[in-house]
Amino acid sequence: MTSIKCLLLPACLLALSVGCSSPTAVPKAESKAPEESSAFRIYVTNEVSGDMTVIDSATYNVIATVPLGKRPRGIHASPDRKTIYVALSGSPIGGPNVDESTLPPPDKSADGIGVFDVAQKKIVRIIKGGSDPENFDVSKDGTKIFISNEDDAAVSVVDIASGSVIKSAKVGAQPEGVKATPDGKLVYVTSEETGTISVFDPIAGKVIKTFKVGHRPRSVAFMPDGSRAYINAENDGTVVVVDAVKEKTIEAIPLGKPGAIKPMAVLLSPDATKLYVSTGRGHRVFTIDTATNKVAGSVDVGPRPWGIALSPDGKTLYSANGPSNDISVVDLATNTVVRRIKAGGSPWGVIALER
């Protein structure tokens, strides 16, 4: 009996010891980055938060948020799609009903063109591009950038390799939209305050013609053959059709009541049969038939759509909605919004690039 007690006592003590010990900690699952597909990417500049949102078009997951600098706005890709350029500005945000005398002084050290490496998903360089760059275009050969310098009423030509301004010319007040003609020989620059287009010769480095197109032009889209251009007139509620050979207006396409419908960005479909127009406070993106120059439809995408882009196949449109900090995804077959994707603070520009 004694021997059995002696055997039971250690066993009981062992059981008691095991029962009173702390439970083994369960390792916490590590948070994983969203899985990435091989689909094309959507890139969004966020003016207020100073960064870029990168979105997987297959899953609509935000796969990266990349710091860029102050006030990123205009965004365009290099011809080989390996680099994205972004206009950065240290000038304070103004806008309608803002007394600019109350704004802080501009931070000129923040002005430039950010060079974003698509493969590395980061800014690798800042190119100086004149004062307060807002928007720009890239030359057909990918060696130069044509930049609107808003507070300097000028257009600059920057050599990408050297990072230096090689040409500059005065244009109308408050230049914004910049677009090279399809043959690359000339550049149209829109001037909001003067309501004009400056036709700039980048080789000569001078403006060769200026003509009126309506109130507050911001964006230009050329037909592929260079025969016509479409230019928004924000305060008129119209899109102006321009004879790009004779460099004069042909007609104005009305979209709605001026002030309620405010055309902002213009963008042609890949086959150039349709023109898409964002309308800011009008909340809508309009579709214009370029064969008839008539409105073919519109869709409410959200508050203040500004920048717009198309998927590589031209079947989907993306709009940057500043006040709601998101991107609307529009199925163009049904002309309906099928998704809203959260971006950063005040999305401004958007592009879509195949991988």
VOGU-3710 file (C-alpha; in Angstrom, 3 decimals, decimal comma):
1> mtsikclllp> 0,000/0,000/0,000  2,790/2,333/0,901  4,465/1,741/-2,431  1,248/2,570/-4,330  0,910/5,850/-2,357  4,481/6,663/-3,174  3,777/6,175/-6,853  0,492/8,113/-6,811  1,885/11,169/-5,054  4,377/12,175/-7,790
11> acllalsvgc> 1,711/11,526/-10,436  -0,785/13,788/-8,673  1,826/16,482/-8,229  2,673/16,252/-11,915  -0,987/16,555/-12,925  -1,438/19,512/-10,581  1,642/21,148/-12,018  0,408/20,710/-15,582  -3,090/21,939/-14,765  -1,848/25,122/-13,080
21> ssptavpkae> 0,708/26,096/-15,721  0,017/29,034/-18,070  -1,575/28,089/-21,408  0,764/28,060/-24,376  0,514/31,375/-26,317  -1,030/31,008/-29,772  1,058/32,873/-32,362  -0,821/35,772/-33,955  -1,379/35,577/-37,685  0,777/38,074/-39,536
31> skapeessaf> -1,107/40,707/-41,528  -0,481/40,092/-45,193  -0,372/42,594/-47,993  -3,224/42,175/-50,477  -2,463/39,546/-53,087  -1,592/41,032/-56,445  -2,913/39,843/-59,781  -1,294/40,230/-63,189  -3,995/42,708/-64,288  -3,286/46,316/-65,175
41> riyvtnevsg> -2,813/48,915/-62,461  -4,696/52,135/-61,740  -2,556/55,022/-60,461  -4,126/57,995/-58,668  -2,549/61,284/-57,547  -3,978/62,648/-54,291  -3,547/66,424/-54,097  -4,150/66,939/-50,364  -2,502/63,843/-48,876  0,501/64,204/-51,204
51> dmtvidsaty> 0,690/60,582/-52,293  -0,214/58,070/-54,992  -2,738/55,262/-54,636  -1,933/52,134/-56,634  -4,929/49,860/-57,334  -5,089/46,315/-58,724  -7,760/46,486/-61,444  -8,763/42,815/-61,051  -9,447/42,870/-57,301  -9,801/46,634/-56,746
61> nviatvplgk> -7,454/46,242/-53,787  -5,195/49,172/-52,918  -1,800/47,506/-53,181  0,358/50,534/-52,367  0,195/54,111/-51,113  3,357/55,931/-52,134  4,492/59,353/-50,806  5,114/61,777/-53,672  5,506/65,328/-52,385  3,358/68,432/-52,179
71> rprgihaspd> 0,173/68,778/-54,264  0,592/65,972/-56,814  -1,755/66,694/-59,718  -0,941/66,025/-63,381  0,053/62,398/-64,066  1,297/60,840/-67,319  3,326/57,781/-68,297  6,422/57,491/-70,450  5,879/55,945/-73,911  7,400/52,626/-72,725
81> rktiyvalsg> 5,087/52,620/-69,652  8,018/51,968/-67,301  7,940/55,432/-65,729  5,171/57,657/-64,422  5,692/61,413/-64,174  3,780/63,503/-61,622  3,524/67,302/-61,329  4,339/68,511/-57,788  3,788/72,020/-56,477  4,579/73,903/-53,279
91> spiggpnvde> 2,004/76,607/-54,014  -0,874/76,588/-51,494  -4,296/75,357/-52,574  -6,604/78,197/-53,577  -9,729/77,880/-55,648  -13,095/79,619/-55,984  -14,046/82,023/-53,172  -10,566/81,817/-51,633  -8,824/85,098/-50,802  -5,354/84,291/-52,078
101> stlpppdksa> -3,839/87,127/-50,016  -4,588/85,049/-46,904  -2,694/81,993/-48,141  0,821/81,135/-46,919  3,757/81,833/-49,235  4,590/79,136/-51,805  7,311/76,587/-51,073  9,246/76,743/-54,324  11,605/73,986/-53,197  8,681/71,552/-53,540
111> dgigvfdvaq> 8,021/72,386/-57,224  9,027/69,748/-59,739  8,168/66,633/-61,710  8,331/63,433/-59,684  9,766/60,431/-61,535  8,039/57,242/-60,351  9,582/53,887/-61,256  6,703/51,479/-61,970  8,700/48,323/-61,165  10,120/49,668/-57,905
121> kkivriikgg> 6,869/51,448/-56,902  8,697/54,530/-55,692  9,852/58,010/-56,601  13,434/57,779/-57,829  14,054/61,381/-58,854  12,613/64,909/-58,863  13,101/67,003/-61,999  12,856/70,763/-61,711  10,285/71,999/-64,216  9,792/75,694/-63,616
131> sdpenfdvsk> 7,493/77,424/-61,142  4,258/75,775/-59,907  3,876/72,925/-62,429  0,240/71,797/-62,675  -0,035/69,632/-65,755  2,149/68,524/-68,661  2,567/66,179/-71,591  5,402/63,855/-72,587  6,948/64,051/-76,050  6,336/61,152/-78,462
141> dgtkifisne> 9,959/60,014/-78,199  9,878/60,183/-74,394  12,849/62,549/-74,101  11,057/65,772/-73,102  8,230/67,040/-70,928  6,093/70,089/-71,794  4,897/71,756/-68,581  2,360/74,449/-67,691  3,735/76,792/-65,011  0,543/78,143/-63,489
151> ddaavsvvdi> 1,732/81,051/-61,338  4,337/82,124/-63,914  1,982/82,160/-66,962  4,529/80,130/-68,892  5,206/76,832/-70,615  8,505/75,030/-70,081  10,275/72,303/-72,022  12,330/69,972/-69,832  14,983/67,592/-71,111  14,398/64,429/-69,051
161> asgsviksak> 17,954/63,068/-69,278  19,622/66,244/-67,994  16,683/67,362/-65,839  17,020/70,920/-67,092  14,615/73,462/-68,601  15,791/73,963/-72,182  13,004/76,218/-73,493  10,384/78,500/-71,927  7,782/80,928/-73,224  5,047/83,127/-71,814
171> vgaqpegvka> 1,445/82,067/-72,449  -1,962/83,263/-71,223  -2,710/83,675/-67,510  -3,198/80,550/-65,370  -2,095/77,881/-67,839  -3,169/74,329/-67,034  -3,843/71,808/-69,811  -0,936/70,780/-72,035  -1,203/68,501/-75,064  1,162/67,799/-77,941
181> tpdgklvyvt> -0,337/67,371/-81,403  -0,351/63,766/-82,696  2,668/64,461/-84,925  4,507/65,970/-81,947  5,383/69,185/-83,773  3,255/71,606/-81,733  1,903/71,871/-78,186  -1,455/73,352/-77,146  -1,519/75,101/-73,755  -4,849/76,127/-72,187
191> seetgtisvf> -5,045/79,345/-70,157  -7,925/79,500/-67,694  -7,958/83,223/-66,997  -7,632/84,451/-70,569  -9,771/81,688/-72,142  -7,161/81,032/-74,819  -5,072/78,349/-76,451  -1,395/79,114/-76,949  0,074/77,131/-79,843  3,669/76,513/-78,816
201> dpiagkvikt> 6,501/75,411/-81,099  8,825/73,399/-78,801  11,740/73,440/-81,244  11,697/77,198/-81,740  10,711/77,730/-78,099  8,015/80,276/-78,894  4,249/80,695/-79,151  3,271/80,940/-82,810  -0,457/81,608/-82,375  -3,056/82,357/-79,699
211> fkvghrprsv> -6,820/81,979/-80,131  -9,966/82,108/-77,979  -11,895/78,958/-77,025  -14,310/79,999/-74,257  -14,155/80,522/-70,515  -11,708/78,506/-68,376  -10,273/75,885/-70,733  -8,359/73,161/-68,874  -7,946/70,096/-71,080  -7,268/69,139/-74,728
221> afmpdgsray> -7,860/65,937/-76,717  -6,750/65,584/-80,368  -8,267/63,284/-82,944  -5,586/60,762/-84,026  -5,176/62,369/-87,452  -4,667/65,805/-85,892  -7,586/67,336/-87,775  -9,647/68,323/-84,742  -9,198/69,052/-81,070  -11,750/68,997/-78,262
231> inaendgtvv> -11,268/71,537/-75,468  -13,418/72,072/-72,392  -14,881/75,485/-71,547  -15,597/75,064/-67,843  -17,600/78,225/-67,175  -19,637/77,934/-70,382  -20,798/74,359/-69,760  -19,514/73,384/-73,200  -16,861/71,457/-75,083  -15,322/73,448/-77,923
241> vvdavkekti> -14,449/71,750/-81,219  -11,354/73,210/-82,873  -10,051/72,926/-86,414  -6,489/71,984/-85,464  -5,167/72,655/-88,978  -6,534/76,204/-89,255  -6,282/76,666/-85,459  -9,735/78,137/-84,971  -12,970/77,118/-83,257  -15,667/75,274/-85,236
251> eaiplgkpga> -18,492/74,879/-82,725  -19,333/74,528/-79,036  -21,150/71,420/-77,765  -23,482/72,297/-74,850  -23,541/69,852/-71,933  -25,809/71,675/-69,502  -26,447/74,838/-67,567  -23,248/76,890/-67,143  -22,162/76,864/-63,520  -24,092/73,671/-62,772
261> ikpmavllsp> -22,283/71,559/-65,367  -18,570/72,443/-65,384  -16,608/70,487/-68,011  -13,105/69,693/-66,748  -11,162/66,847/-68,397  -11,662/65,536/-71,956  -10,558/62,069/-73,035  -11,007/60,149/-76,309  -11,829/56,455/-76,547  -9,106/54,263/-78,125
271> datklyvstg> -10,956/54,277/-81,460  -11,733/58,020/-81,147  -15,462/57,458/-81,735  -16,366/58,784/-78,291  -15,219/61,672/-76,142  -15,595/61,443/-72,370  -15,924/64,646/-70,327  -15,781/65,016/-66,530  -17,849/67,891/-65,130  -16,611/68,755/-61,636
281> rghrvftidt> -19,504/70,089/-59,578  -21,859/68,625/-62,168  -21,131/65,160/-60,707  -21,360/63,566/-64,158  -19,185/62,155/-66,909  -20,661/62,835/-70,358  -20,167/60,819/-73,547  -20,031/62,680/-76,878  -20,321/60,951/-80,253  -17,418/62,381/-82,269
291> atnkvagsvd> -19,123/61,575/-85,607  -22,036/63,888/-84,802  -20,582/66,000/-81,968  -23,750/65,305/-79,988  -24,140/64,116/-76,387  -24,770/60,357/-76,365  -25,304/59,981/-72,601  -24,001/60,701/-69,115  -23,550/59,007/-65,742  -23,450/60,383/-62,173
301> vgprpwgial> -20,081/59,272/-60,783  -19,927/61,252/-57,533  -18,832/64,638/-56,193  -16,528/66,760/-58,341  -15,103/64,253/-60,846  -11,877/65,723/-62,197  -9,292/63,418/-63,761  -10,572/60,513/-65,846  -8,891/57,482/-67,429  -9,833/54,431/-69,475
311> spdgktlysa> -8,879/50,792/-69,058  -6,481/49,558/-71,780  -9,373/47,880/-73,614  -11,501/51,043/-73,433  -14,420/49,256/-71,749  -14,120/50,832/-68,289  -13,737/54,444/-67,175  -12,253/55,653/-63,897  -12,998/59,080/-62,400  -11,116/60,806/-59,575
321> ngpsndisvv> -13,670/62,284/-57,129  -11,922/64,850/-54,940  -14,394/65,588/-52,102  -15,298/61,928/-51,486  -11,674/60,726/-51,662  -12,486/57,874/-54,017  -12,413/56,531/-57,565  -15,566/55,589/-59,440  -15,463/52,575/-61,773  -17,848/52,954/-64,728
331> dlatntvvrr> -18,894/50,065/-66,968  -19,204/51,853/-70,305  -21,372/49,120/-71,861  -24,160/49,918/-69,391  -22,949/53,418/-68,441  -23,268/52,610/-64,741  -21,003/52,943/-61,717  -20,125/49,414/-60,609  -17,652/50,227/-57,829  -16,229/53,005/-55,664
341> ikaggspwgv> -12,634/52,576/-54,453  -11,196/54,586/-51,564  -8,091/56,552/-52,504  -6,130/59,237/-50,630  -6,936/62,843/-49,794  -8,580/64,637/-52,731  -7,828/62,476/-55,798  -6,904/64,678/-58,772  -5,417/62,635/-61,622  -5,722/59,000/-62,690
351> ialer> -4,132/56,730/-65,309  -4,346/53,003/-66,059  -1,295/51,020/-67,208  -0,838/47,433/-68,306  1,872/45,551/-66,467
//
